[in-house]
Amino acid sequence: MKAMNQSFTIRKGVESDLPEILELIRELALFERAPNEVSNTLERMREDGFGPNPIFGFLVAELDSRIVGMSLYYHRYSTWKGKCLYLEDLVVTESYRGRGIGSALFEQTIAFGKSNNCVRMNWQVLDWNTAAIDFYTKYGATMDPEWINGSISLDRSTAE
C-alpha cells in the first residue's frame, strides 16, 4: 500500500521507522496534556510490532525523507459486528498540519481496514479536541457520548 501526493507519500511503516514514530507519540502526548504518560520504549515497540506475533501496524506520511505523520492501528473483535480495526493514534507533526496529510493517512487506514475485511473502524478523541472532532465528522463519523472508557494497569512495575 503506497499513496503519493505532490508533496508527501503514505506508505506502510517498517521497523526502522520506529524511532520517529515514538517521537510523534511523544509529540501527541504533549498536545494531549499528558507528556509524562508515555512509558513505551523502542524495544517494546519492536517486539510488539515486528516480533513473532505482531499486534499493531502503522502507516507513515513521508515528506523529504522525513516522517511527518502516522496512523497506528490494530485489529479488534466486536462480538456484535465481527472484525474491526482500531485506530490508536493519528498524528501529523504540528508544522505540517493543513496540507492534507491527516486526511490521506485516515483514508489509507480506512482502505487498509476494508482490504482486511473489517466491518468498521473505531477510535477515541478527547472531548476538548474540537479540531479532531470536526475532522472525523467530515467523514460521517459519529461520536458516542454514551460509553465510558475504562482501563486498568496490568504493569506490575507501576503498581503500588
C-alpha positions as CSV (number, residue, x, y, z in Angstrom):
1,M,0.0,0.0,0.0
2,K,1.5,3.3,-1.1
3,A,-0.2,6.5,-1.9
4,M,1.6,9.6,-3.3
5,N,0.8,13.2,-3.2
6,Q,2.7,16.0,-4.9
7,S,4.5,16.7,-1.6
8,F,4.2,13.6,0.6
9,T,4.0,9.8,0.4
10,I,1.9,7.5,2.5
11,R,3.4,4.0,3.0
12,K,3.3,1.1,5.4
13,G,5.6,1.6,8.3
14,V,8.7,-0.5,8.8
15,E,10.8,-1.3,11.8
16,S,13.4,1.4,11.1
17,D,10.6,4.0,11.3
18,L,10.1,3.3,15.0
19,P,12.3,6.0,16.5
20,E,10.5,8.7,14.5
21,I,7.1,7.1,15.4
22,L,8.0,7.2,19.1
23,E,8.8,10.9,18.7
24,L,5.4,11.5,17.1
25,I,3.8,9.6,20.0
26,R,5.6,11.9,22.5
27,E,4.5,15.0,20.5
28,L,0.9,13.8,20.6
29,A,1.2,13.2,24.4
30,L,2.4,16.8,24.8
31,F,-0.5,18.0,22.8
32,E,-2.9,15.9,24.8
33,R,-1.5,17.5,28.0
34,A,0.0,14.2,29.2
35,P,3.7,14.3,28.3
36,N,4.8,12.2,31.3
37,E,2.4,9.3,30.4
38,V,4.4,7.8,27.6
39,S,6.3,4.8,29.0
40,N,6.6,2.8,25.8
41,T,10.0,2.0,24.5
42,L,11.6,1.3,21.2
43,E,12.4,-2.3,22.3
44,R,8.8,-2.9,23.3
45,M,7.5,-1.4,20.0
46,R,10.0,-3.6,18.0
47,E,8.7,-6.7,19.8
48,D,5.1,-5.8,19.6
49,G,5.1,-4.6,16.0
50,F,7.8,-6.8,14.4
51,G,8.3,-9.8,16.7
52,P,6.9,-13.3,16.1
53,N,3.3,-12.2,16.9
54,P,2.9,-8.5,15.7
55,I,-0.1,-6.8,17.4
56,F,0.0,-3.5,15.6
57,G,0.7,-1.9,12.3
58,F,1.1,1.6,11.1
59,L,1.2,3.9,8.1
60,V,3.6,6.8,7.8
61,A,3.4,10.1,5.9
62,E,6.8,10.9,4.5
63,L,8.0,14.3,3.2
64,D,11.5,14.9,2.1
65,S,12.7,11.6,3.6
66,R,11.3,12.6,7.0
67,I,8.3,11.1,8.7
68,V,5.8,13.9,9.4
69,G,2.7,11.8,10.3
70,M,1.5,8.4,11.2
71,S,-1.6,6.2,11.7
72,L,-1.1,3.4,14.2
73,Y,-3.8,0.6,14.2
74,Y,-4.6,-2.9,15.3
75,H,-7.4,-5.4,14.8
76,R,-10.1,-5.9,17.5
77,Y,-13.1,-8.1,17.5
78,S,-16.7,-6.9,18.2
79,T,-19.0,-9.7,19.4
80,W,-21.9,-7.8,17.8
81,K,-20.2,-6.9,14.5
82,G,-17.1,-9.0,13.9
83,K,-13.7,-8.0,12.8
84,C,-12.9,-4.3,13.3
85,L,-9.9,-2.0,13.0
86,Y,-8.9,0.2,15.9
87,L,-7.2,3.4,15.1
88,E,-5.0,4.0,18.2
89,D,-3.4,7.2,17.0
90,L,-3.5,9.5,14.0
91,V,-1.0,12.3,14.3
92,V,0.7,14.8,12.0
93,T,3.5,16.9,13.4
94,E,2.2,20.4,14.1
95,S,4.3,22.3,11.5
96,Y,2.9,20.0,8.7
97,R,-0.8,20.2,9.5
98,G,-3.2,21.7,7.0
99,R,-1.6,20.0,4.0
100,G,-4.0,17.1,3.6
101,I,-1.6,14.6,5.3
102,G,-4.0,13.7,8.1
103,S,-6.8,13.1,5.5
104,A,-4.5,10.9,3.4
105,L,-3.5,8.9,6.4
106,F,-7.1,8.5,7.6
107,E,-8.3,7.5,4.1
108,Q,-5.5,5.0,3.7
109,T,-6.2,3.5,7.1
110,I,-9.9,3.1,6.1
111,A,-8.7,1.4,2.9
112,F,-6.5,-0.9,4.9
113,G,-9.4,-1.9,7.1
114,K,-11.6,-2.6,4.1
115,S,-9.0,-4.6,2.4
116,N,-8.7,-6.7,5.5
117,N,-12.4,-7.4,5.7
118,C,-13.0,-5.2,8.7
119,V,-16.6,-4.1,9.2
120,R,-15.9,-0.9,11.0
121,M,-13.1,1.3,12.4
122,N,-13.2,2.7,15.9
123,W,-11.1,5.3,17.7
124,Q,-11.2,7.7,20.6
125,V,-10.9,11.5,20.6
126,L,-10.7,13.8,23.6
127,D,-13.8,15.8,24.2
128,W,-11.9,19.1,24.1
129,N,-10.2,18.4,20.8
130,T,-12.7,20.1,18.6
131,A,-10.3,20.2,15.6
132,A,-10.1,16.4,15.6
133,I,-13.9,16.0,16.2
134,D,-14.6,18.3,13.3
135,F,-12.1,16.4,11.1
136,Y,-13.7,13.0,11.9
137,T,-17.3,14.2,11.5
138,K,-16.4,15.4,7.9
139,Y,-16.1,11.7,7.1
140,G,-19.5,11.0,8.5
141,A,-18.2,9.6,11.8
142,T,-20.3,9.5,14.9
143,M,-19.1,10.4,18.3
144,D,-20.7,8.4,21.0
145,P,-21.0,10.2,24.4
146,E,-22.9,7.2,26.0
147,W,-19.9,4.9,26.5
148,I,-17.4,5.5,29.3
149,N,-13.8,4.4,28.7
150,G,-12.3,2.0,31.3
151,S,-8.8,0.9,31.9
152,I,-6.7,-0.9,34.4
153,S,-2.9,-1.2,34.7
154,L,-1.5,-4.6,34.2
155,D,2.1,-3.4,34.5
156,R,3.3,-4.6,38.0
157,S,6.3,-2.2,37.8
158,T,3.9,0.7,38.1
159,A,1.6,-0.8,40.7
160,E,1.9,0.2,44.3
